[in-house]
């Protein structure tokens, strides 16, 4: 198993003539687009290089990596070494020699870019379908894993000010239990940047078996999770494996939450206003 981050290109060169024709197409694309590939899902790389996803998986294993994610992490570390002579875990193209004002400006631009990209990617018809499902739902279960669970909790908190049917389910075991006990009118609102975590796939599979519906907020509309969801809402913000849980990725997803919440309230303005007024009065007693 390779551990040297700078060995990706060398491994491809060493193995190139042992690759199949399809694997060589994948290798050629990776070598020509190293910066872009670290932000791509396996489905996107397969489509871009004109091969099957299984070919990408075989290509990664032939190079000695456990799978695509391990390969992509090594590639990200390799490209970071080429640029900085060391891995750069920071987003927004922030570099060690930047001044604080430069850091602030770079991050501001990255966040604005994430919002702009999300607005362009977010399809109005998908938003409408998602809100249709939430309106008709008996319960809406907000879920995620890791940093995405923070977004799920934020969504549940916001939506609960307008309706009592939104609940956050944080533990992965409880998520499977909740999905297994779903009724046909229940909905899962799942947050996953990658759309490719094992726990999420198990939960969405259980939900589908029960006849429940699911909405997935993800960067990758062709991910395994997207294939299981009834509605996919695509967020922007490119994130390399070295930038786990970047702020701009979260900001992009929060924007999607706000769009969903605003549309739900717009359709039910009187009920939303009354509910939020009751909540505001109840919470007022908690302030000094």
Residue pairs with C-beta under 8 A, 6 or more apart in sequence:
1 64
1 65
1 66
2 8
2 11
2 63
2 64
2 65
2 74
5 74
5 77
5 78
5 80
5 81
5 87
6 77
6 78
6 81
6 82
7 74
7 78
8 63
8 71
8 74
8 75
8 78
9 31
9 34
9 78
11 63
11 64
12 27
12 30
12 31
12 63
15 62
15 63
16 24
16 27
18 62
19 27
19 59
19 62
20 55
20 58
22 51
22 52
22 55
23 51
23 55
23 58
23 59
23 62
25 49
25 50
25 51
26 45
26 46
26 49
26 51
26 55
26 56
26 59
27 59
28 49
29 37
29 45
29 48
29 49
30 37
30 45
30 49
30 75
33 48
34 75
34 78
34 79
35 79
37 45
37 72
37 75
38 72
38 75
38 76
38 79
38 240
38 241
39 238
39 239
39 240
40 48
40 72
41 194
41 195
41 196
41 219
41 220
41 222
41 223
42 53
42 56
42 57
42 68
42 196
43 53
43 220
43 222
43 223
44 220
44 222
45 56
45 68
46 52
46 53
46 55
46 56
47 222
49 56
56 68
57 67
57 68
60 66
60 67
60 68
60 70
60 71
61 67
63 71
65 71
65 74
69 241
72 241
73 241
73 242
76 87
76 240
76 241
76 242
77 87
77 242
80 86
80 87
80 88
80 242
81 87
84 95
84 96
87 242
88 94
88 95
88 242
89 242
89 243
90 243
91 107
91 110
91 239
91 243
91 246
91 247
91 248
92 103
92 106
92 107
92 109
92 110
92 111
92 248
93 106
93 110
94 103
94 106
94 107
98 106
107 247
107 248
110 248
111 247
111 248
111 251
113 236
113 237
113 248
114 235
114 236
114 237
114 248
114 249
114 251
114 252
115 236
115 251
115 252
115 255
116 236
117 236
117 237
117 252
118 234
118 235
118 236
118 237
118 252
118 255
118 256
119 236
119 255
120 236
121 234
121 235
121 236
122 233
122 234
122 235
122 256
122 259
123 233
123 234
126 231
126 232
126 233
127 233
127 259
127 260
127 263
128 263
129 230
129 231
130 215
130 231
130 233
130 260
131 260
131 263
131 264
131 267
133 187
133 213
133 215
133 230
133 231
134 140
134 159
134 187
134 189
134 215
134 260
134 264
135 264
135 267
135 268
136 185
137 165
137 185
137 186
137 187
137 213
138 165
138 183
138 185
138 186
139 165
139 166
139 167
139 183
139 186
139 187
140 159
140 165
140 166
140 167
140 186
140 187
140 188
140 189
141 167
141 168
141 169
141 175
141 178
141 179
141 182
141 186
141 187
141 188
141 189
142 152
142 153
142 155
142 156
142 159
142 166
142 167
142 168
142 169
142 189
142 191
143 149
143 152
143 168
143 169
143 170
143 175
143 178
143 188
143 189
143 190
143 191
143 200
143 203
144 150
144 151
144 152
144 190
144 191
144 192
145 172
145 192
145 197
145 199
145 200
146 245
147 244
147 245
147 250
148 191
148 192
148 193
148 253
149 168
149 170
149 191
150 250
151 191
151 217
151 250
151 253
151 254
151 257
152 168
152 169
152 170
152 189
152 190
152 191
153 168
153 170
154 254
154 257
155 166
155 168
155 189
155 191
155 257
155 260
155 261
156 166
156 167
156 168
157 168
158 257
158 258
158 261
159 166
159 261
159 264
160 166
160 167
160 279
161 275
161 276
161 279
162 261
162 264
162 265
162 268
162 271
162 272
162 275
162 276
163 264
163 275
164 275
169 175
169 178
172 199
172 203
175 199
175 203
176 199
176 202
176 203
176 206
179 188
179 203
179 204
179 206
179 207
179 210
179 212
180 206
180 210
181 210
182 188
182 206
182 207
182 210
182 211
182 212
183 210
183 211
183 212
184 210
184 211
184 212
186 212
186 213
187 212
187 213
187 214
187 215
188 203
188 204
188 207
188 212
188 213
188 214
188 215
189 214
189 215
189 217
190 200
190 203
190 204
190 214
190 215
190 216
190 217
190 225
190 229
191 217
191 218
191 253
192 200
192 216
192 217
192 218
192 223
192 225
193 218
193 219
193 235
193 239
193 249
193 253
194 218
194 219
194 220
194 223
195 216
195 218
195 219
195 220
195 221
195 223
195 224
195 225
195 226
196 220
196 223
196 224
196 225
197 225
200 225
201 224
201 225
201 228
204 214
204 216
204 225
204 228
204 229
205 228
207 213
207 214
208 214
208 228
213 230
213 231
214 228
214 229
214 230
214 231
215 229
215 230
215 231
215 232
215 233
216 225
216 226
216 228
216 229
216 231
216 232
216 233
217 233
217 235
217 253
217 256
217 257
218 225
218 226
218 232
218 233
218 234
218 235
219 234
219 235
219 236
219 237
219 238
219 239
219 249
220 226
220 234
221 232
221 234
226 232
233 256
233 260
235 249
235 252
235 253
235 255
235 256
236 252
237 246
237 248
237 249
237 251
237 252
239 246
239 248
239 249
264 272
265 272
